[in-house]
Amino acid sequence: MGASRTTQQTCPQGLRAKGSATPLALLALLGILHALVAFPNHALLRTYALDLGLYTHSLWHYAHGIMHDSSLFLEAPAPMLADHFDLYLILFSPLVYITGTWTLVVVQWLSLLVGAWGVYKVLREVGLPQGRAMNGMAILLLFFGVFGASAYDYHSSVVAAMMLPWFILNTIRNAPWRAALVFLFMVMGKENMGFWLGPLSLLLAGSAMVPLTMRRTLMILGSTGVVWSAVTVAWLMPWLAGAGTYAHFDYSLLGPGPLDAFTALWKKPLSLLSALFLDHMEVVDGSAIKLEFWVLMILSGGWALIVRPRWGLMALPLVAQKMWNDDPVKWSVIAQYSVEFAPLIAITMPLVLHDVPLQRKWTIALAVLVLVGCTIRFMDHTVAYQDRSRIRIYQAQHYTKPYDHRRVLALMDALPAHASISAQSPAVPHLALRDTLYQFPLVRNARYITLLPLESPYPLSRSDYDDRLRELHGSPEWEAIVNSEEVVLFKRR
């Protein structure tokens, strides 16, 4: 560390500028790659009510000083903070006046770049050469879980995870107040974030790269994180919901409620250990879903977390929350459900390879090549219930629609700004900047209904969707003011 700082201090200004331009160029290149994933999806109606539409609708309400609820998609709505305790939406809400329905797409994309730059700074701080630090940056942005997050709407857990390198950087630099502020920002993102950051901070306190004077701060932060998440999940969110339960405790293996999870850890450790690798819900191909994740994760750099067990233990809470969930989709490699592993792997892999006795470039090149191969395999993998054109940026289908989407967007833009609307899921994110909006088939007091017959009928089946469409056409209450193959607009008479 000392040698690295001395070199920076004695290096002429021109050489420093030239050296910093190279990682910034790589960051820009990888940023363009992720922009090609995320931005066409929103432009081409491949973002949805859950979650981008719902969260953008919340932004609009928070920006107007209104505490939003979940009436957009639930028959019995509760405050949004009872669904997920996400304070980022309140924090980011003023941006909606600038970037509109694109706000959260842009925020998530920028967070990936911030996270990658944080990885670079961490690796430079601990003494790795610029090339190895740039490798870490590339590893993060080429990791399959990061591409999955870019392709599937917006999630605050992505933003929080990308701040981890900055938390680690400030602990290494012995900057307790900055580390605490980053820690606070991260736990604001989601109610369960403290269950990961708490143990991670306690483990980080014992790392040789952390100054002794920072260890007490890390232990305080770690304990606070666990307590914060426990109180939020077990008491605050149930109180906000008015139902006395936490809506997202889908962990039957651990017991009926969040507090039961702590006793389950010592009551049935063998069952919990087995469930990390084997299906515990008796679903079709359940164990294969978990196996696919383990294979991709280990080949993509998870092996480095095994070589450095302390860093592997930092990932254990993530693995447990992922694999003990009752929903098989959470076990899988799709969407944002693997993104939190990315910063840990991006920091650990270059550290491990830097310690290889034979300092040869082929070691890191081979590791990155295997990682890229896993990401391409992830992109090319066909899942029946997922639209893979959302992520296959190397195919023309990613940049086109089989119908005139511009006409659809223009028709939606022409709807009155203050009108209440019920809309099919892909239309919701583009109609979110209004007071009242529902995901079809919820209609309630909507004045307009916006349907896209060529898109997925979710949450209805295709037959139920077609039945509802026929009912609307035959209803004396509704008039079809636009009726084409790609869009049907109904207006209440």
C-alpha positions as CSV (number, residue, x, y, z in Angstrom):
1,M,0.0,0.0,0.0
2,G,2.8,2.4,0.9
3,A,4.7,1.8,-2.3
4,S,1.6,2.4,-4.3
5,R,0.9,5.8,-2.7
6,T,4.6,6.8,-3.0
7,T,4.5,6.0,-6.7
8,Q,1.4,8.1,-7.2
9,Q,2.9,11.1,-5.3
10,T,6.2,11.1,-7.4
11,C,4.6,10.4,-10.7
12,P,4.5,13.4,-13.0
13,Q,1.0,14.9,-13.5
14,G,0.9,14.1,-17.2
15,L,1.7,10.4,-16.6
16,R,-1.0,10.2,-13.9
17,A,-3.6,11.6,-16.3
18,K,-2.6,9.2,-19.0
19,G,-2.8,6.3,-16.5
20,S,-6.2,7.2,-15.3
21,A,-7.5,7.6,-18.8
22,T,-7.1,3.8,-19.5
23,P,-9.5,2.5,-16.8
24,L,-12.0,5.3,-17.6
25,A,-12.0,4.2,-21.2
26,L,-12.6,0.6,-20.2
27,L,-15.4,1.8,-17.9
28,A,-17.0,3.8,-20.7
29,L,-16.8,0.8,-23.1
30,L,-18.4,-1.6,-20.5
31,G,-21.0,1.1,-19.7
32,I,-22.0,1.2,-23.4
33,L,-22.4,-2.5,-23.3
34,H,-24.8,-2.3,-20.4
35,A,-26.6,0.6,-21.9
36,L,-27.3,-1.6,-24.9
37,V,-29.0,-4.0,-22.5
38,A,-31.1,-1.7,-20.5
39,F,-32.1,1.2,-22.7
40,P,-33.6,-0.6,-25.7
41,N,-35.7,-2.7,-23.3
42,H,-37.5,0.3,-21.9
43,A,-37.8,1.9,-25.3
44,L,-39.3,-1.3,-26.8
45,L,-41.9,-2.0,-24.1
46,R,-39.8,-4.7,-22.5
47,T,-40.1,-3.2,-19.0
48,Y,-43.1,-4.1,-16.9
49,A,-45.5,-3.1,-14.1
50,L,-43.5,-5.2,-11.7
51,D,-41.2,-3.7,-10.9
52,L,-40.3,-0.7,-13.0
53,G,-43.8,0.6,-13.5
54,L,-44.7,0.3,-9.8
55,Y,-41.5,1.9,-8.6
56,T,-41.7,4.8,-11.2
57,H,-45.3,5.4,-10.1
58,S,-44.0,5.5,-6.5
59,L,-41.3,8.1,-7.6
60,W,-44.0,10.3,-9.0
61,H,-46.0,10.1,-5.8
62,Y,-43.0,10.7,-3.5
63,A,-42.0,13.7,-5.6
64,H,-45.4,15.2,-5.0
65,G,-45.2,14.6,-1.2
66,I,-47.6,11.6,-1.2
67,M,-46.8,8.3,0.6
68,H,-47.5,5.8,-2.1
69,D,-49.3,2.4,-1.7
70,S,-49.5,-0.8,-3.6
71,S,-53.0,-0.2,-5.2
72,L,-51.4,-0.5,-8.6
73,F,-51.3,-4.3,-8.4
74,L,-53.0,-5.4,-5.2
75,E,-56.7,-5.7,-4.5
76,A,-56.0,-4.9,-0.8
77,P,-53.3,-2.3,-1.0
78,A,-50.9,-1.3,1.8
79,P,-48.2,1.4,2.0
80,M,-45.3,0.7,-0.4
81,L,-42.9,0.6,2.5
82,A,-44.8,-2.4,3.8
83,D,-44.1,-4.2,0.6
84,H,-40.4,-3.4,0.5
85,F,-38.8,-1.0,2.9
86,D,-37.1,0.9,0.1
87,L,-36.0,4.4,0.9
88,Y,-34.2,4.9,-2.3
89,L,-37.4,5.7,-4.1
90,I,-38.0,8.6,-1.8
91,L,-34.4,9.7,-2.2
92,F,-34.4,9.5,-6.0
93,S,-37.9,10.9,-6.5
94,P,-36.9,14.5,-7.5
95,L,-35.1,13.0,-10.5
96,V,-38.4,12.1,-12.0
97,Y,-38.9,15.8,-13.0
98,I,-35.7,15.5,-15.1
99,T,-35.6,12.0,-16.6
100,G,-39.3,11.0,-16.4
101,T,-40.1,7.3,-16.9
102,W,-36.4,6.7,-17.6
103,T,-35.3,7.7,-14.1
104,L,-34.7,4.3,-12.5
105,V,-33.3,2.8,-15.7
106,V,-30.7,5.5,-15.7
107,V,-30.1,5.3,-11.9
108,Q,-29.5,1.5,-12.1
109,W,-27.2,1.9,-15.1
110,L,-25.1,4.6,-13.4
111,S,-24.9,2.5,-10.2
112,L,-23.2,-0.3,-12.2
113,L,-20.5,2.1,-13.3
114,V,-20.1,3.5,-9.8
115,G,-19.7,0.0,-8.5
116,A,-17.1,-1.0,-11.1
117,W,-15.1,2.1,-10.4
118,G,-15.3,1.3,-6.7
119,V,-13.8,-2.2,-7.4
120,Y,-11.0,-0.5,-9.3
121,K,-10.3,1.9,-6.4
122,V,-10.3,-0.9,-3.8
123,L,-7.8,-3.0,-5.8
124,R,-5.5,-0.1,-6.3
125,E,-5.7,0.8,-2.7
126,V,-4.5,-2.6,-1.6
127,G,-1.5,-2.4,-4.0
128,L,-2.5,-4.2,-7.1
129,P,-1.2,-2.8,-10.4
130,Q,-3.5,-0.9,-12.7
131,G,-4.0,-3.8,-15.1
132,R,-5.2,-6.2,-12.3
133,A,-7.5,-3.5,-10.9
134,M,-9.0,-3.0,-14.4
135,N,-9.5,-6.7,-14.6
136,G,-11.6,-6.5,-11.4
137,M,-13.7,-3.7,-12.9
138,A,-14.3,-5.8,-16.0
139,I,-15.1,-8.9,-13.9
140,L,-17.9,-7.0,-12.2
141,L,-19.5,-5.7,-15.3
142,L,-19.1,-9.0,-17.3
143,F,-20.6,-11.1,-14.5
144,F,-23.8,-12.9,-15.5
145,G,-25.7,-11.7,-12.5
146,V,-25.0,-8.0,-13.5
147,F,-26.3,-8.6,-17.0
148,G,-29.3,-10.2,-15.6
149,A,-30.0,-7.2,-13.4
150,S,-29.6,-4.8,-16.4
151,A,-32.1,-6.8,-18.4
152,Y,-34.8,-7.1,-15.9
153,D,-36.3,-3.8,-15.0
154,Y,-35.0,-1.9,-11.9
155,H,-34.3,-3.2,-8.4
156,S,-32.9,-1.2,-5.5
157,S,-30.8,-4.2,-4.3
158,V,-28.7,-3.6,-7.4
159,V,-27.9,0.0,-6.4
160,A,-27.1,-1.1,-2.8
161,A,-24.8,-3.9,-3.9
162,M,-22.9,-1.6,-6.2
163,M,-22.0,0.5,-3.2
164,L,-20.2,-2.4,-1.4
165,P,-16.8,-1.6,-3.0
166,W,-17.0,2.0,-1.6
167,F,-17.9,0.7,1.8
168,I,-14.8,-1.6,1.7
169,L,-12.6,1.2,0.3
170,N,-13.5,3.5,3.2
171,T,-12.8,0.8,5.8
172,I,-9.4,0.2,4.2
173,R,-8.7,3.9,4.2
174,N,-9.6,4.2,7.9
175,A,-12.5,6.6,7.2
176,P,-15.1,5.5,9.7
177,W,-17.6,8.3,9.1
178,R,-17.6,7.8,5.3
179,A,-17.8,4.0,5.8
180,A,-20.8,4.5,8.1
181,L,-22.5,6.8,5.6
182,V,-22.1,4.3,2.8
183,F,-23.3,1.5,5.1
184,L,-26.4,3.6,6.0
185,F,-27.1,4.2,2.3
186,M,-26.9,0.5,1.5
187,V,-29.3,-0.6,4.3
188,M,-31.7,2.0,3.1
189,G,-32.2,0.1,-0.2
190,K,-34.1,-2.9,1.1
191,E,-35.3,-4.3,4.4
192,N,-33.1,-7.5,4.3
193,M,-29.9,-5.7,3.4
194,G,-28.7,-5.7,7.0
195,F,-28.8,-9.5,7.2
196,W,-26.1,-9.5,4.5
197,L,-24.1,-6.4,5.5
198,G,-24.1,-7.2,9.2
199,P,-22.2,-10.5,9.0
200,L,-20.1,-9.1,6.1
201,S,-19.0,-6.2,8.3
202,L,-18.1,-8.5,11.2
203,L,-16.0,-10.7,8.9
204,L,-14.4,-7.6,7.3
205,A,-13.3,-6.5,10.8
206,G,-11.0,-9.4,11.0
207,S,-9.4,-8.9,7.6
208,A,-5.7,-8.0,7.5
209,M,-6.4,-5.2,5.0
210,V,-8.5,-3.3,7.5
211,P,-6.7,-1.0,10.0
212,L,-7.1,-2.0,13.7
213,T,-8.7,1.3,14.5
214,M,-11.6,0.5,12.0
215,R,-12.5,-2.8,13.5
216,R,-14.6,-1.5,16.4
217,T,-16.5,0.7,13.9
218,L,-17.2,-2.4,11.7
219,M,-18.4,-4.4,14.6
220,I,-20.8,-1.7,15.6
221,L,-22.0,-1.3,12.1
222,G,-22.4,-5.1,11.6
223,S,-24.5,-5.5,14.8
224,T,-26.6,-2.4,13.9
225,G,-27.3,-3.8,10.4
226,V,-28.6,-7.1,11.7
227,V,-30.7,-5.4,14.4
228,W,-32.1,-2.9,11.9
229,S,-33.2,-5.6,9.4
230,A,-34.7,-7.7,12.2
231,V,-36.7,-4.9,13.6
232,T,-37.8,-3.7,10.2
233,V,-38.9,-7.2,9.0
234,A,-40.4,-8.5,12.2
235,W,-42.1,-5.3,13.5
236,L,-42.0,-2.1,11.4
237,M,-43.2,-3.5,8.1
238,P,-46.0,-5.7,9.6
239,W,-47.1,-2.6,11.5
240,L,-47.2,-0.6,8.3
241,A,-49.1,-3.3,6.5
242,G,-51.7,-3.5,9.3
243,A,-51.7,-7.3,8.8
244,G,-49.2,-8.2,11.5
245,T,-47.1,-10.2,9.0
246,Y,-44.1,-9.6,6.7
247,A,-45.4,-10.1,3.2
248,H,-42.1,-11.5,1.7
249,F,-41.2,-14.1,4.3
250,D,-41.3,-17.0,1.9
251,Y,-39.2,-19.3,3.9
252,S,-41.3,-22.2,5.1
253,L,-38.1,-24.1,5.8
254,L,-37.3,-21.6,8.5
255,G,-40.7,-21.4,10.1
256,P,-43.8,-19.2,10.0
257,G,-42.1,-15.9,10.7
258,P,-38.8,-14.0,10.6
259,L,-38.1,-14.5,14.3
260,D,-38.4,-18.3,13.8
261,A,-35.5,-18.2,11.4
262,F,-33.0,-17.6,14.2
263,T,-34.0,-20.8,16.1
264,A,-34.2,-22.8,12.8
265,L,-30.5,-22.2,12.3
266,W,-29.6,-24.4,15.2
267,K,-32.6,-26.7,15.3
268,K,-32.2,-28.2,11.9
269,P,-28.7,-27.4,10.5
270,L,-28.5,-30.5,8.2
271,S,-31.8,-29.7,6.5
272,L,-30.7,-26.1,5.9
273,L,-27.3,-27.2,4.6
274,S,-29.0,-29.7,2.2
275,A,-31.4,-27.0,0.9
276,L,-28.4,-24.9,-0.2
277,F,-27.9,-27.4,-3.0
278,L,-31.0,-29.6,-3.3
279,D,-34.7,-28.8,-4.0
280,H,-36.7,-28.5,-0.8
281,M,-40.0,-27.5,-2.4
282,E,-40.5,-30.5,-4.7
283,V,-40.8,-28.5,-7.9
284,V,-39.9,-29.8,-11.4
285,D,-36.1,-29.7,-11.9
286,G,-35.7,-27.9,-8.6
287,S,-32.3,-29.3,-7.8
288,A,-31.2,-28.7,-11.4
289,I,-32.1,-25.0,-11.0
290,K,-29.8,-24.8,-8.0
291,L,-27.1,-26.8,-9.7
292,E,-27.1,-24.4,-12.6
293,F,-26.6,-21.5,-10.3
294,W,-23.7,-23.2,-8.5
295,V,-21.9,-24.2,-11.7
296,L,-22.2,-20.7,-13.3
297,M,-21.3,-18.9,-10.0
298,I,-18.2,-21.0,-9.3
299,L,-17.0,-20.9,-12.9
300,S,-17.6,-17.1,-13.0
301,G,-15.3,-16.5,-10.1
302,G,-17.0,-18.1,-7.1
303,W,-13.9,-20.4,-6.8
304,A,-12.0,-17.4,-5.5
305,L,-14.5,-17.1,-2.6
306,I,-13.6,-20.7,-1.7
307,V,-9.8,-20.0,-1.9
308,R,-10.4,-16.9,0.3
309,P,-12.8,-18.4,2.9
310,R,-13.4,-15.1,4.8
311,W,-14.7,-13.6,1.6
312,G,-16.7,-16.8,0.9
313,L,-18.4,-16.4,4.3
314,M,-19.4,-12.9,3.3
315,A,-21.4,-14.4,0.5
316,L,-23.0,-17.1,2.7
317,P,-26.0,-14.9,3.8
318,L,-26.7,-14.2,0.2
319,V,-26.7,-17.9,-0.7
320,A,-28.9,-18.7,2.3
321,Q,-31.5,-16.0,1.4
322,K,-31.4,-17.2,-2.2
323,M,-31.6,-21.0,-1.8
324,W,-33.9,-21.2,1.3
325,N,-36.6,-19.2,-0.4
326,D,-39.8,-21.0,-1.4
327,D,-39.8,-19.5,-4.9
328,P,-37.7,-21.6,-7.4
329,V,-37.2,-18.4,-9.5
330,K,-35.1,-17.0,-6.6
331,W,-32.8,-20.0,-6.8
332,S,-32.1,-19.4,-10.5
333,V,-29.6,-17.4,-12.5
334,I,-32.1,-15.0,-14.0
335,A,-33.0,-11.4,-13.2
336,Q,-31.3,-9.6,-10.3
337,Y,-31.1,-12.6,-8.0
338,S,-27.4,-13.0,-8.3
339,V,-26.2,-9.5,-8.6
340,E,-24.9,-9.1,-5.0
341,F,-22.2,-11.8,-5.6
342,A,-20.6,-9.6,-8.3
343,P,-18.7,-7.1,-6.2
344,L,-17.3,-9.8,-3.9
345,I,-16.1,-11.9,-6.8
346,A,-14.7,-8.8,-8.7
347,I,-12.6,-7.9,-5.7
348,T,-11.5,-11.4,-4.6
349,M,-10.6,-12.9,-8.0
350,P,-7.8,-10.4,-8.8
351,L,-6.5,-10.7,-5.2
352,V,-6.2,-14.4,-5.5
353,L,-4.6,-14.4,-8.9
354,H,-2.2,-11.7,-7.8
355,D,-0.9,-14.1,-5.2
356,V,-0.3,-16.9,-7.7
357,P,3.5,-17.6,-7.6
358,L,3.8,-17.6,-11.3
359,Q,2.7,-14.1,-12.2
360,R,1.5,-14.8,-15.7
361,K,-1.1,-12.9,-17.7
362,W,-2.8,-16.1,-18.9
363,T,-4.2,-16.8,-15.4
364,I,-6.4,-13.8,-15.2
365,A,-7.1,-13.9,-19.0
366,L,-8.3,-17.5,-18.6
367,A,-10.4,-16.6,-15.6
368,V,-12.1,-13.7,-17.4
369,L,-12.6,-15.8,-20.5
370,V,-14.4,-18.5,-18.5
371,L,-16.5,-15.8,-16.8
372,V,-17.5,-14.3,-20.2
373,G,-18.3,-17.8,-21.5
374,C,-20.7,-18.3,-18.5
375,T,-22.3,-15.0,-19.2
376,I,-22.9,-15.8,-22.9
377,R,-24.3,-19.2,-21.8
378,F,-26.6,-17.3,-19.5
379,M,-27.7,-15.0,-22.3
380,D,-28.3,-17.8,-24.7
381,H,-30.1,-20.1,-22.2
382,T,-33.8,-20.5,-23.2
383,V,-36.2,-20.3,-20.3
384,A,-39.8,-20.9,-21.4
385,Y,-41.4,-18.1,-19.3
386,Q,-38.8,-15.5,-20.1
387,D,-38.4,-13.2,-23.1
388,R,-34.7,-13.8,-23.9
389,S,-34.7,-11.0,-26.5
390,R,-34.4,-8.8,-23.4
391,I,-30.8,-9.8,-22.9
392,R,-29.5,-11.2,-26.2
393,I,-27.8,-8.0,-27.3
394,Y,-26.0,-9.8,-30.1
395,Q,-29.3,-10.5,-31.9
396,A,-31.4,-8.1,-34.0
397,Q,-34.6,-9.0,-32.0
398,H,-33.2,-7.1,-29.0
399,Y,-33.4,-3.9,-31.0
400,T,-36.7,-4.4,-32.7
401,K,-40.4,-5.2,-32.1
402,P,-42.7,-7.3,-34.3
403,Y,-45.1,-4.4,-34.4
404,D,-45.0,-0.6,-34.6
405,H,-44.1,0.2,-31.0
406,R,-43.7,3.9,-31.8
407,R,-47.4,4.2,-32.6
408,V,-48.3,2.5,-29.4
409,L,-46.1,4.9,-27.4
410,A,-47.5,7.9,-29.2
411,L,-51.1,6.8,-28.5
412,M,-50.2,6.3,-24.8
413,D,-48.5,9.7,-24.7
414,A,-51.7,11.3,-26.1
415,L,-53.8,10.1,-23.1
416,P,-54.7,12.9,-20.7
417,A,-52.0,13.4,-18.1
418,H,-54.4,13.4,-15.2
419,A,-56.6,10.5,-16.3
420,S,-56.8,7.4,-14.2
421,I,-55.7,4.4,-16.3
422,S,-55.7,0.6,-16.1
423,A,-52.9,-0.8,-18.3
424,Q,-51.4,-4.0,-19.4
425,S,-48.1,-4.7,-17.7
426,P,-45.7,-3.5,-20.5
427,A,-47.6,-0.2,-20.8
428,V,-47.5,0.6,-17.1
429,P,-43.9,2.0,-16.9
430,H,-44.7,4.4,-19.7
431,L,-47.9,5.7,-18.0
432,A,-46.5,5.8,-14.5
433,L,-46.3,9.6,-14.1
434,R,-49.9,10.2,-13.0
435,D,-51.9,10.0,-9.8
436,T,-53.9,6.9,-10.5
437,L,-52.7,3.8,-12.4
438,Y,-53.6,0.1,-12.1
439,Q,-52.1,-3.0,-13.6
440,F,-54.8,-4.7,-15.7
441,P,-57.0,-6.7,-14.9
442,L,-57.5,-4.3,-12.0
443,V,-59.8,-1.5,-13.2
444,R,-61.4,0.1,-10.3
445,N,-62.2,3.8,-11.1
446,A,-60.0,3.9,-14.3
447,R,-61.3,6.2,-17.1
448,Y,-59.1,4.5,-19.7
449,I,-57.9,0.9,-20.3
450,T,-54.7,0.3,-22.3
451,L,-54.2,-3.2,-23.7
452,L,-51.4,-4.6,-25.9
453,P,-52.8,-7.9,-27.3
454,L,-49.5,-9.0,-28.8
455,E,-47.7,-8.8,-25.4
456,S,-47.7,-11.2,-22.5
457,P,-51.1,-11.3,-20.8
458,Y,-49.5,-11.5,-17.3
459,P,-50.9,-11.8,-14.6
460,L,-53.8,-13.4,-16.6
461,S,-53.6,-16.6,-18.7
462,R,-54.0,-16.1,-22.4
463,S,-57.5,-17.5,-22.4
464,D,-58.6,-15.4,-19.4
465,Y,-57.1,-12.3,-21.1
466,D,-59.0,-13.0,-24.3
467,D,-62.2,-13.5,-22.4
468,R,-61.7,-10.1,-20.6
469,L,-61.0,-8.4,-23.9
470,R,-64.2,-9.8,-25.4
471,E,-66.2,-8.7,-22.4
472,L,-64.8,-5.1,-22.7
473,H,-65.7,-5.0,-26.4
474,G,-69.3,-6.1,-25.6
475,S,-69.7,-3.9,-22.5
476,P,-72.0,-0.8,-22.7
477,E,-69.7,0.8,-20.1
478,W,-66.7,1.0,-22.4
479,E,-66.0,2.3,-25.9
480,A,-63.0,1.1,-28.0
481,I,-61.5,4.4,-29.2
482,V,-58.5,2.6,-30.7
483,N,-58.8,-1.0,-31.9
484,S,-55.8,-2.4,-33.7
485,E,-53.7,-5.6,-33.6
486,E,-51.0,-4.0,-31.4
487,V,-53.1,-1.7,-29.1
488,V,-56.6,-1.4,-27.9
489,L,-57.7,1.7,-26.0
490,F,-61.0,1.7,-24.1
491,K,-62.6,4.8,-22.7
492,R,-65.3,4.8,-20.1
493,R,-68.6,6.0,-21.6
